[in-house]
Amino acid sequence: VMVDGVDVQTLGGTDLQEFRREMTGMVFQHFALFPHRTIIDNVGYGLKVQGINKGARDDAALKALALVGLEAYAHYSPSQLSGGMQQRVGLARALAADPPILLMDEAFSALDPLIRRQMQDEMMDIQAELHKTILFITHDLNEALRIGDRVCIMKDGEVVQIGTPEEILTEPATGYVAEFVQDVDQGRVIQVHEIMVDPQPTAANASLGEALTALGDRAGSFVLDADGKPVSVLTAGDGIRVSGSGGSLHDAVRSDFHSCTPEMTLNEVYAAAGKGLPIAVCDADGKLVGNLDPRHIMEEMGRVESLIDNFEREVFM
């Protein structure tokens, strides 16, 4: 196990203790809070062990509690908090010392499904803000595929595949992996950016004939404002219908389209795709970065199902 060029397995004694204290924070399956200490003292306990003075560790603990939305509970006792809140305290405790690596061992498995999903969301938000390296151990494949940038699947103590969630799902390395992922809802894993196409917007001053010619076999094309944000969409059906009556591009476009972000999953845009219109894929500033054809959503889902079925036939027959 290499961390910043250091083989952790070669460390021992003081070096290993120093590595553990300075490089890693740990979040356990069971909250492991001290029942006789307040929340702020629980969060700051690791800093106390390091010899940090109370003022500094309280400041760090409050900042960590703010990250998980519990700063108002700093002087409560653990027994006054729900299970989900106690797990947030455990996460705050790991964050308080600002370690570059978080080790999370089945951290959310003891929580009910709703709280578990909320904790996953909060962890991903914190990761987006702090950019920690998180090693998350779980037996729940859906959880791994939902929160992991890269997923490592092990069998009998050996690594059988490492890859992105999409690679694990669409390119299983072994029969074991194929069987492991066969019941996964692909729509919860595959993201919009993987199947969106180049936006190729329609110029607002184009003639309807020019716009239809440029459209080709695409489901539609978006018209943008001066800031690059989509304001309307042209579909072949609308364009042909309006051109037959001598109308213009302005008469043919419509504004009742849906938009999404590149990171959204196919499940999250499935309902919008049911409208039959292309979906505008926009960045955080609302600018168009892609065009999502509703037909491609169903094609991708079918492609993944076929890949897994074919792999299973090759391996198990």
N, C-alpha and C positions, 0 to 999 in steps of 0.2 A: 504494500500500500504506500504509494508515493504522495507526499504533500509538500509542495514547493521544493521539489528535488530531494526531499529527505525520505528515506525508507523508514516508515514508522515502526516496522517490525524489528528494526535493529536498535531501537531506543529502549532504555531500561532505567530503572531507578529514578534519580532526580530529573534526567532528561525527559523521560516519559511523563512524569508528573508535571513538569513545566509545559510540555506540549499540550497535555490535557487541559491545564489551567488557562493557558494563553491562546490556544488555537481553536478550542472547541467549546460549544455549549450543548447541553443534553436536555431533551424533552422526553419524559418517560410516558409509557402507556397509563400508568397509575400516577396520580398527580404528585405524590411524594412531597406534599407540603407539610411544614411543621405546624401542628394544630395549635401550639401555644404561642406562636409568633403572629404578628399582624401581617397583612398582605405585603406592605412595603418592606418589612423585615425579611419576609420570605424571599422576595425578589432580590433584595440586596445581600442575601446570605453569602453567595459566592464571592462577592466583593469584600465582605467582612473577612472571609477566610484568607483573602489575598492581602489583608492588612490595610485596606482602604478606609480612611476616616469616615465617620458616620455622615457628616454633611455631604461629602462627595458621593457616597454610595446611595444616600437618600435621593440626591438629584438624579443619579443614573437610574435608580429604581422607578422614580416618577416618570422619567422620559420613556422607559420601557413599558410602564403601565399605560401611558398615553397611546403608545403604538397599538395596544390591544384593546383600547377603549375602557380601561378600568381605573383611571387615575382617581376617580371619585370614591373608589373603594379601598384606597391605600391603607386606611386605619381600621378596616374590618378584620375579622378573623376568618380563616378558611371555612369554618362551619356555617358561616352566614352567606356563603356563595353557592351557586348551583354547580353541577358537575362541569358544564361548559365553561363557566366563569373560572373555576379552579384550573382547568386546563389552560386557559388564557394566562393565568398567573404563572403556570409552569413555563409557558412560552416566553413570557416577559422576563422570568428569571434567567432563562438561557440567553436572552438578548441583552440583559443589563450590562454584562461585561464586554459587550461588543466584539464577540469572537468572529473570526472570518468563516468558521464552519459550524453549522448546526447539525447535530445528530438527533434524529427523531425516530424513536423505536416504537412502532405501533401507536403513535402519539394520539390518534383520534379513535382508535378501535373500541374504546369503552364508552363512547358517546352515542346517543341516539342518532338516527339518520339525518334529521333536520339540523341538529347542532353540529353534527360531523361535517355536513356540507358547508355550513357557515364558517366553521373553523378552517376548512380547506380554502375558502374564498379569502378569509382574513390572512392566512399564511401566504397566499399568492400575492395579495396586495402588499404585504410587508416585504416580500421578496423583491417585488418590482421597485420598491422604494429604497431598500437597503442593499440589494444585490449580494446577499449572502450565498455561500455554497451550502446547500441543504442535502444531506443524505437521509432519505426518508424510507424507513423499512415498513412494509405492509404486506399482508396476505391478500389484500383486496385489489384485484387487477384493475377494476374500474377506477379506484382511487389513484393507483399508480399512473394510469393512462391520462387521468384528468389533470393531475398536478405536476407530473414529471416532464422535464425537458428531455431527459434521457432515462430510459428504463432498463434495468438489469434483471433478467429472469434467471433464477437459480434452481437447480434440481439436485438433490442429494449432495448439497454443499459445493456444487460446481456451477460456474457460469455457463449458461447455454445460449444466451443471446443478449447483446446490448444494442440499443438503438433508440431512435425517437419513437414516441407512441405510434406514429403512422407507420414506421418501418416494422415495428413489432406486429402490428395488426395486418399489414398488407404483404409482408415478406417474412413469414415465420421461418426460422432457421431449421427447426426440427419438428418432428411429429408431435413431440410434447408441447412445444409452443403453439402449434396449430390447434391442438386440442384445447389448450389453455385459453385461447382467444376466441374460440368458435362461437361462444354465446355473448360476446361483447357487442353492445350496440355501437356500430361503427359511426353513427351520426353524432355520438357524444365525443368522438375522438378526432375525426377528420375536420380540419378547419377550412374556412372559406378561401384563404390565400392559396391553398393547394389546388383548387380547381377553377379559380377565377381566371379570366383572360384579360389581355390588355384592353383598357377602356375604349380606345379609338373613338373619342367623342365626335359628335356631329357639330359642325360650325353653325353658329346661330344665324349667319347670313347666307347659308347654303340654300339652293333651290330644293324643292321637294324631290325632284328627279335626281339631282346630284346626291342627296342624302340616301335615297333608296338604292341607288347604284352602289354607293359606298357600304351600305348595310350588308349586302351579300346575304349569306345564310345565317347571320347572327340573329338572336332573338330580339335585339333592339340596340339602340345607341342613345347615349345621353347628351343633352345640350347643357353646356356649362355657362355659369356667369363669369364675370371678369376675374373672380377670385379662384376659379377652377372648381367651383362647387356645382353639383348637378341641380338643375332647376326643372328639367322635363325630360321625357324619354320618347323616342320614336320607335314604333314597332312596324314590321313589314305590313301586317294586316291593316293597321291604322293608316299607314302611308298610302297603300294601294287604294283603300276605300276613299280617302280624301282626294287623291290625284284624279280619280275617275270623275269627280265633280268639279275639277279645276281649282281645288284648294291649294293653299301654300303649306310650307313646313310648319308655320305657326298654327295652322288649323289642324294639323295632323298629330302634333305632340300632345302628351298628357302629363299631368303633374302628380298623379296618384300612385307613384311608385314607392317602394320600400328601399331603405338603405341599411347597411350593416358595416361592421368593421372586419378587417382581414382575419382577426383572431377568433371570431365567433365560430362555433361549431355548426355543422350542417343541421343538427337538430334545432338549433336556435333560429335558423332562417327557413326551416321547412314550411311553416305556416305561411310566411310571406311568399314563398315560391309557389304556393297553391294558387296565387292570383294569376300566374302565367306571364307576368311581366319580368323583365330582367331586374336584378337587384343591384343598386349602386353600392359599390364597396368603397368606403371613404376612410380617410385617415383621421387622426385626432382633431384636425382642424376643419374637418368636413369636406376636404378636397377629394375628388374622385381619383382612386388608384386602381380600380379594377371593375370589371363587369361580370356579374354572376348570372349565368343562364340557368333558369330553373330546370331545364332538361339535363344539364350536366350533374345536378345533384342526384337525380335518380340513376343516371348512368354510372356515377362513381360508386354509389351504394351497391349497385348490381355487380360492378367490376370487382369490388372487394369480396363480396359473397362468393363470386365465381373463383377468385384466386384461392380462397381458403378451401372451398370444396374440392378444387382440382388437386391442391397440395395433399389434402387428407386422402384422396383416392390413390395418389401416387405412393404415399407412405404406408397406408394400412391395407392395401389390396395386394 
